[in-house]
Amino acid sequence: MSTPVRPVLLLADVGVGDALPELAYPVTATTVVLGALAARDWRPMHHDKDFAVERNGTRDIFLNTPNQAAWFERFVTDWTGPFGRLRRMTFRMLGSVFPGDTMVLAGTVTGTGVDETGCGWAALDIVLAVGDETKTTCAAVVALPVAEDDNPWGRRGDRWTP
């Protein structure tokens, strides 16, 4: 029995205004602490609730910057599949994400194009929200294959100009 092959998301499949599938994730203390550990971020506001509440004045420990970056990267690559290659990502944190929150990532394609090397690009606007409150905004640009036999990960030298 053969395993079904996931179709490759090509640049031609993407249009301005397209919505990316939402990703909802219930945040736990473990989510926060493991993200901080993975980033080697030992600051206590990411693992010590008493410190976070008493010294920082927050309601609990909260997601750190690298943890949020990883969630944005996962969101983008869940959509693109294995051939998507991030070019750039910038984000602005507007509020904290705490254990007990359900964070929801949603995105929209804001631009597409092909550069002089033939590499396909999609620009994305992404929002991380908890309920009706935007916690972080993100702008990302990701390379997508322009044909079935194209793979942005195989581009090197003059063929990869991020």
C-alpha positions as CSV (number, residue, x, y, z in Angstrom):
1,M,0.0,0.0,0.0
2,S,1.4,3.4,-1.0
3,T,1.3,6.5,1.2
4,P,-0.6,9.3,-0.4
5,V,1.7,12.2,-1.5
6,R,0.7,15.6,-0.3
7,P,0.4,18.0,-3.2
8,V,3.0,20.7,-3.4
9,L,1.7,24.2,-2.8
10,L,2.9,26.2,-5.9
11,L,3.0,29.9,-6.2
12,A,0.3,29.7,-8.9
13,D,-2.0,28.2,-6.3
14,V,-1.8,31.3,-4.1
15,G,-3.5,34.7,-4.6
16,V,-3.6,38.0,-2.9
17,G,-6.4,37.9,-0.3
18,D,-6.2,34.1,0.3
19,A,-6.7,33.2,3.9
20,L,-4.4,30.7,5.5
21,P,-6.0,27.9,7.6
22,E,-6.2,29.0,11.2
23,L,-4.1,27.4,13.9
24,A,-5.6,27.3,17.4
25,Y,-3.5,26.1,20.3
26,P,-4.4,25.9,24.0
27,V,-1.4,27.4,25.9
28,T,-0.3,25.6,29.1
29,A,2.4,26.4,31.6
30,T,4.4,23.6,29.9
31,T,4.0,25.4,26.5
32,V,5.5,28.5,28.0
33,V,8.3,26.8,30.0
34,L,9.4,24.4,27.2
35,G,9.6,27.4,24.8
36,A,11.8,29.3,27.2
37,L,14.0,26.3,27.8
38,A,14.4,25.6,24.1
39,A,15.6,29.2,23.6
40,R,17.8,29.0,26.7
41,D,15.9,31.9,28.1
42,W,16.4,31.6,31.9
43,R,14.6,34.8,32.8
44,P,12.2,33.9,35.6
45,M,9.1,35.6,34.1
46,H,8.9,32.6,31.7
47,H,8.9,29.9,34.3
48,D,8.3,31.3,37.8
49,K,4.7,32.4,38.4
50,D,5.4,34.2,41.6
51,F,8.2,36.3,40.0
52,A,6.0,37.1,37.0
53,V,3.1,38.2,39.2
54,E,4.9,39.9,42.0
55,R,7.9,41.5,40.2
56,N,6.6,42.0,36.7
57,G,2.9,42.7,37.6
58,T,1.6,40.2,35.0
59,R,-1.1,37.6,35.7
60,D,1.2,34.6,35.1
61,I,4.3,33.4,33.2
62,F,4.1,34.3,29.5
63,L,5.4,33.2,26.1
64,N,8.8,34.7,25.3
65,T,9.8,36.2,21.9
66,P,11.6,33.1,20.4
67,N,8.7,30.9,21.4
68,Q,6.3,33.2,19.5
69,A,8.7,33.3,16.5
70,A,8.6,29.4,16.5
71,W,4.8,29.4,16.4
72,F,4.8,31.9,13.5
73,E,7.3,29.7,11.6
74,R,5.2,26.6,12.3
75,F,2.0,28.4,11.1
76,V,3.7,29.4,7.8
77,T,5.3,26.0,7.1
78,D,2.1,24.1,8.0
79,W,0.5,26.1,5.2
80,T,3.4,25.9,2.7
81,G,4.5,22.3,3.3
82,P,8.1,21.1,3.2
83,F,9.1,23.2,0.2
84,G,8.2,26.6,1.8
85,R,11.4,28.5,2.8
86,L,11.1,31.6,5.0
87,R,12.9,34.7,3.6
88,R,12.0,37.2,6.3
89,M,9.7,37.5,9.3
90,T,9.1,40.5,11.5
91,F,6.6,40.8,14.3
92,R,5.4,43.1,17.0
93,M,4.2,41.9,20.3
94,L,1.3,44.0,21.6
95,G,0.3,41.9,24.6
96,S,1.3,38.7,26.5
97,V,0.1,35.2,26.0
98,F,-0.5,33.3,29.2
99,P,-1.2,29.7,30.3
100,G,-5.0,29.1,30.0
101,D,-5.2,31.2,26.8
102,T,-6.0,29.7,23.5
103,M,-3.9,31.4,20.9
104,V,-5.2,31.5,17.4
105,L,-2.9,32.3,14.4
106,A,-4.6,33.5,11.2
107,G,-3.0,34.9,8.1
108,T,-3.7,36.5,4.7
109,V,-1.6,36.6,1.5
110,T,-0.8,40.2,0.8
111,G,1.4,39.8,-2.3
112,T,3.0,37.3,-4.7
113,G,5.7,37.5,-7.3
114,V,8.7,36.0,-8.9
115,D,12.2,37.6,-8.6
116,E,14.9,37.9,-11.3
117,T,16.3,34.4,-10.4
118,G,12.9,32.7,-10.9
119,C,12.1,32.2,-7.3
120,G,8.5,32.6,-6.3
121,W,7.6,34.7,-3.2
122,A,4.4,35.1,-1.1
123,A,4.0,38.0,1.4
124,L,1.8,37.3,4.4
125,D,0.2,39.3,7.2
126,I,-0.4,37.1,10.3
127,V,-2.1,37.8,13.6
128,L,-1.8,35.9,16.8
129,A,-4.9,36.6,18.8
130,V,-6.4,35.5,22.1
131,G,-10.2,35.9,21.9
132,D,-10.9,39.2,20.2
133,E,-7.6,40.7,21.3
134,T,-4.6,40.8,18.9
135,K,-1.5,39.9,20.9
136,T,1.1,39.9,18.1
137,T,1.2,41.0,14.5
138,C,3.6,39.5,12.0
139,A,4.7,40.1,8.4
140,A,6.4,37.2,6.6
141,V,7.8,36.5,3.1
142,V,8.2,32.9,2.1
143,A,9.6,31.3,-1.0
144,L,7.3,28.8,-2.8
145,P,8.0,26.5,-5.7
146,V,7.0,27.9,-9.1
147,A,6.7,24.5,-10.7
148,E,6.4,20.8,-9.5
149,D,10.2,20.3,-10.0
150,D,11.2,23.5,-8.2
151,N,12.4,23.5,-4.6
152,P,13.4,26.7,-2.9
153,W,15.5,24.7,-0.5
154,G,17.7,23.6,-3.5
155,R,18.5,27.2,-4.4
156,R,22.1,28.3,-3.7
157,G,24.4,31.1,-4.6
158,D,23.0,33.4,-7.3
159,R,19.7,31.5,-7.4
160,W,18.9,32.4,-3.8
161,T,18.7,36.1,-3.1
162,P,16.7,36.6,0.0
